Structure formats: structure tokens, C-alpha cells
Amino acid sequence: MTRDEIIAKIRKVEALFTGSEFAGEMNAAASALQRLKAQLAAVPEATSEFQFSLQDPWKRQIFLALARRHGLAPYRQYRQRHSTVMLRTTNAFINQVLWPEFLELSKLLHDYLGEATRDIITRGVHGDLSEAVEQPNLPHA
């Protein structure tokens, strides 16, 4: 059985386990879940090296913190740009855990920083944050 097939079966068993009202079904689902997780652990997924380019320093900080929280060790190769982050992990972990989490947190940060910036400008500089008015194209004098 492939790793993806085992993961799909785990999801089905977990759904059965959470949706069951009978103790017998729950016990059977729990033991099946343990067996499937043991199979999954026995089929390791190969790790690969991934390169991320994160120009925004705030988003890069979030990404680095998330990677470290999940036990990964971010690094850069000699002479790589400061905006480059390298990780060695599995493709499934990047696609199913790290990247979706990063996108959600970076959106929250972007919204928060935008709101804070508007608040600071309206309180400290000027209350009108509207865009500049477009002037008609007049001939130069």
C-alpha cells in the first residue's frame, strides 16, 4: 500500500471513529487507526530540499518560526540571498501542513499590519487616506 493510500484510509477510519455512537464501533475504529498509523510509520516518505524566496521580512519571520515550531531547521546555502530559506522535509508536509499554515498566518499578519498602518497614519499624519485624484490630460504650458 502506498503512503497516500494509507493516509486516505486513516482519514476514513478517523471519520468513522468520530461519527460513531456505539462503543464497539469506536473500539474497532481505534484499533484499525492504530494499525494504519503503524503502517504509515513503516513507509517513510523521502525528504527533499525545498527552496523558498520570501522578500517580505515579516512573512519570512513567520515562515522561519513555523518551520522551527515543527522541528525543522531552516538554512541558507553559502552566498544565497538573505530572502532565501531552505528546508529539508517531505513534500506532503510542505503541501499539507507548513504552506497552508503559513498562508493563513501571513494573511492575518498582512491584515493586522494594514490596519495598524492606517490607524497610525490617520492619527499621526492626516485623517484622509483616499487615493490621489486623477487629473485630466491637459497640454503643457
N, C-alpha and C positions, 0 to 999 in steps of 0.2 A: 504494500500500500504506500502511495506517495505521501509526502508531508502535507500537501494541500487536501488530499482525501481524508487524512486523519483529522486535520483541523476542522473540516466540514462536518465530520461525524461528531467531534467534540461539541460543536455548536448545536447540533441536533439533540444530543443527549442532554446538554445543559438546558435547552428549551423544554425537553420532556421533564427534566428534574424540577424546574421552576413552575411548570404548569400542572404538575400532578397534585392530586388531593389525597391519594392513597399512600400509606406508609410502605407497602410492598413495592409499588412502582418507583417510589422515591429511592428506596434502598437499591433496587436493581439498576436504576439510572446512575446512582452514585458509584456503584461498583464498576459499571461499564465506563463511566467517566474516568475513574482511576486507571483502568486498563488502557484506555485510549491515550491518556496523558503519559503513561509509561511507554507506550509505543512511540509517541511523538518524541519523547526524550531520547529514544533509541535511534531515531532517524535524524541526525543533526543536519542542519542546513549549512551549506558552506558560507563562510564570511567573505566579503569583498571589501575593497577600498572604495569609499564614496567621497566625492569632492563637491563641496558646496561653496558658492560665491555669494556672500552676504555683504552688500555695500553699506547698508544701514547699520550703524553701530548699535542701536537699541535692539534691533532684530537679531544681530549677531550675538549679543549678550544673552538674549532669551534662548537662542539655539544652543549656545555653549552650556548654559545652565541646565537645559533639558537633557542634553546628551550626558552630562555628568550625573544628573539625578538618576538616569537609567544605567549608570555604571560604565558608560563609555568614556574613552579617553581621547578627546579631540586634539588634533595636532595640525601643524603645517610642515610641509617639506622645506628644506633649505631653499631660500630665495623665492618662496611663494609670497604672494601679496598678503597683506595683513587681513584682507577681507576673505581670504580663503580658509575654509575649515575642512579638514579631512577626518573621516571616521572609518573605522573598520568594524563592520557589523553585517547582519544579514539583510537581504533585500526585503524580506517580509517585515522585519522590524521597522525599517525605514518607512515602508508604504502603509503599514497598519497601525503603527504606534507613534513614532517620532514626528514624521512630517505632518500628519493631521493635528497632532497636539501643538506643534509649532505654528501652524497656520491659524489655529484658533487663538492662541495666546498673542500672536503678533497682530491679529485684527483687534483684539481687546486693547493692546498697548497703543496701537495707532489711533483708535477712537479716544482713548483716555488722553493721549498727548495732544491730539487735535482740540479736544475740549479745554484742556488746561491752557493751551496756547491762545485760543480765542478769549478765554477769561482774562488772562494776563494782559493781552493787548487792549481789550475793551476797558479794563480798569486802569491801566497804567499809561496807555498811549492815547487812544481815541476810541470812542464808542461805535463809530461807523466802520464796519468791516466789509462793506459792499465792494464789489469789483469796480475798477475804473470805468468811466463812461466812454463809450466808443464815439469818436468824433467823425463827422463825415469827411471824406477825402476832398479837401479844398486845395486849389492851386497855391503854390508858394509865392510869397510876395517878393 
